[in-house]
Amino acid sequence: MGRERKFHLEHFQILGSALINRKRLVIDYRARGTNELSTREISPQRIIYYRDNWYLDAWCHKRNGLRSFSIDAIKDTEMLEKKADDIDNKLLDIELGSGYGIFAGKDIKWATIRFSPERARWVAAEKWHPNQIGVFLDNGSYELKVPFSNARELCMDILKHGHGAEVLEPIELRKELITIVDKMQSLYKR
């Protein structure tokens, strides 16, 4: 389960109005990963609710591509009189909706994760992705296959299961988790 983050209602109202009126926006956006504040001109496409938080899918004119913006990370917003560019819903789903979580993309890989029998009871009842494939194994463990393009959110969800989850493939994802676990371990050495 996610954690709800606070956002400015006034920004949400401006975003909704821009969507309805098909107008471009200028936003000041703080990227969590880099803590960088940038100003973007965007054409809003849709607002989505995912894991207790709101996101704006938009065409970013600065990056010349589709992006998903966490609404709580929008620090300022202004609606412009310019008409917003319209992006086909199929393209939105391909670019932003095909992989795991909110950080989706076109370069889809599949992860195979094995969960211990204890964690299997939890994970088998969860929907990680609409296209997931899950199967109970003879020993009571559970093997889950999910598509992903950006490992960030997938790693966070795997790590919340601690030693009850093991990534079997792809090897790149497994290596990324090993790096994260090694860094965590160095924090807790006595």
C-alpha positions in Angstrom: 0.0 0.0 0.0 1.3 3.5 -0.9 1.4 6.5 1.3 -0.7 9.5 0.4 1.3 12.7 -0.2 -0.1 16.2 0.3 -0.6 18.5 -2.7 -1.9 22.0 -3.2 -5.6 21.9 -4.1 -5.2 25.1 -6.1 -2.7 23.4 -8.4 -5.0 20.4 -8.8 -7.8 22.7 -9.8 -5.7 24.5 -12.4 -4.6 21.2 -13.8 -8.2 20.0 -14.1 -9.2 23.2 -15.7 -6.4 23.0 -18.2 -7.4 19.5 -19.1 -11.0 20.4 -19.6 -10.2 23.5 -21.7 -7.3 21.8 -23.5 -4.7 24.5 -22.6 -1.0 24.3 -22.0 0.5 24.8 -18.6 3.8 26.1 -17.2 4.8 24.2 -14.1 7.7 24.4 -11.6 8.4 20.8 -10.8 10.8 19.3 -8.2 12.1 15.9 -9.2 12.5 13.7 -6.2 15.4 11.7 -7.6 17.6 14.7 -8.2 15.9 17.4 -6.1 16.2 19.6 -9.2 13.6 22.3 -9.6 12.7 22.9 -13.3 10.2 24.9 -15.2 8.3 23.0 -17.8 5.8 23.9 -20.5 3.4 20.9 -20.8 0.3 19.8 -22.6 -1.7 17.9 -20.0 -3.3 14.6 -21.1 -4.9 12.9 -18.1 -4.9 12.8 -14.3 -4.5 9.4 -12.7 -4.8 8.1 -9.2 -2.2 5.5 -8.3 -1.3 4.1 -4.9 -3.0 6.9 -2.9 -1.4 9.7 -5.0 -2.3 11.8 -8.0 -0.2 12.1 -11.2 -0.5 14.1 -14.3 0.4 12.5 -17.6 1.5 15.2 -20.0 3.5 16.0 -23.1 6.6 17.9 -21.9 7.7 20.4 -24.5 11.1 20.9 -22.8 11.9 17.2 -23.0 9.9 16.6 -26.2 8.2 13.5 -24.8 5.6 12.1 -22.5 6.1 12.4 -18.8 4.2 11.5 -15.7 4.4 14.2 -13.0 3.6 13.6 -9.4 1.1 16.4 -8.6 2.5 16.9 -5.1 5.9 17.7 -6.6 4.4 20.6 -8.7 5.4 23.7 -6.8 3.7 26.3 -9.0 1.5 26.2 -12.1 0.0 28.7 -14.6 -2.4 28.0 -17.4 -1.5 29.5 -20.7 -3.7 30.6 -23.6 -1.9 28.2 -26.0 -3.8 25.1 -27.1 -2.5 21.9 -25.6 -1.2 19.2 -28.0 -3.4 16.1 -28.0 -1.7 12.8 -27.7 -3.6 9.6 -28.7 -4.7 7.5 -25.8 -3.1 4.4 -27.3 0.3 6.1 -27.4 -0.2 7.2 -23.8 -0.9 3.7 -22.7 2.1 2.3 -24.7 4.5 5.0 -23.3 3.2 5.3 -19.8 1.0 2.4 -19.0 2.7 -0.8 -20.2 5.4 -1.4 -17.6 5.2 -1.8 -13.8 4.1 1.1 -11.7 4.0 4.8 -12.4 7.5 4.8 -14.1 6.4 3.0 -17.2 7.9 3.2 -20.6 8.4 1.5 -24.0 11.5 -0.6 -23.2 9.6 -3.5 -21.5 11.4 -6.3 -19.7 9.9 -9.1 -17.5 10.9 -9.7 -13.9 10.5 -13.1 -12.3 10.3 -12.9 -8.5 10.0 -15.8 -6.1 8.3 -15.2 -2.8 8.7 -17.4 0.3 5.6 -19.4 1.4 4.9 -16.8 4.1 5.1 -13.9 1.7 3.3 -15.9 -1.0 0.0 -15.6 0.9 0.2 -11.8 0.7 1.6 -11.4 -2.8 -0.8 -13.9 -4.4 -3.7 -11.7 -3.3 -2.2 -8.5 -4.7 -2.4 -7.1 -8.2 1.0 -5.7 -9.1 0.2 -5.3 -12.8 -2.7 -6.1 -15.1 -0.5 -8.5 -17.2 1.1 -10.2 -14.3 1.5 -14.0 -14.3 1.6 -15.8 -10.9 1.8 -19.4 -9.9 2.1 -21.3 -6.6 5.0 -23.7 -6.6 5.0 -27.2 -4.9 6.9 -25.9 -1.9 4.3 -23.2 -1.1 6.3 -20.4 -2.6 4.9 -18.1 -5.2 6.5 -17.0 -8.5 5.4 -13.7 -10.0 6.2 -12.4 -13.4 5.6 -8.7 -14.1 6.5 -6.4 -17.0 8.6 -3.3 -16.2 10.7 -0.6 -17.9 12.1 1.4 -14.9 13.2 -0.7 -11.9 12.9 2.1 -9.3 9.4 1.4 -8.1 9.6 -2.4 -8.6 12.8 -2.5 -6.5 11.0 -0.7 -3.6 8.1 -3.1 -3.8 10.4 -6.1 -3.8 12.5 -4.8 -0.9 9.4 -4.4 1.3 9.2 -8.2 1.4 12.8 -8.4 2.7 14.4 -11.8 2.6 11.0 -13.3 1.6 11.5 -12.2 -2.0 14.2 -13.1 -4.5 14.5 -11.8 -8.1 15.3 -14.7 -10.4 15.5 -12.6 -13.6 16.5 -10.5 -15.4 20.1 -10.5 -14.1 20.3 -6.7 -14.4 17.4 -6.2 -11.9 19.0 -8.8 -9.6 22.3 -6.9 -9.7 20.5 -3.6 -9.0 18.9 -5.1 -5.9 22.3 -6.6 -4.8 23.8 -3.1 -5.0 20.9 -1.6 -3.0 21.1 -4.3 -0.3 24.9 -3.9 -0.1 24.5 -0.2 0.5 21.8 -0.9 3.1 24.0 -3.4 4.8 26.9 -0.9 5.1 24.5 1.4 7.0 23.8 -1.3 9.6 27.3 -2.8 10.3 28.3 -2.6 13.9 
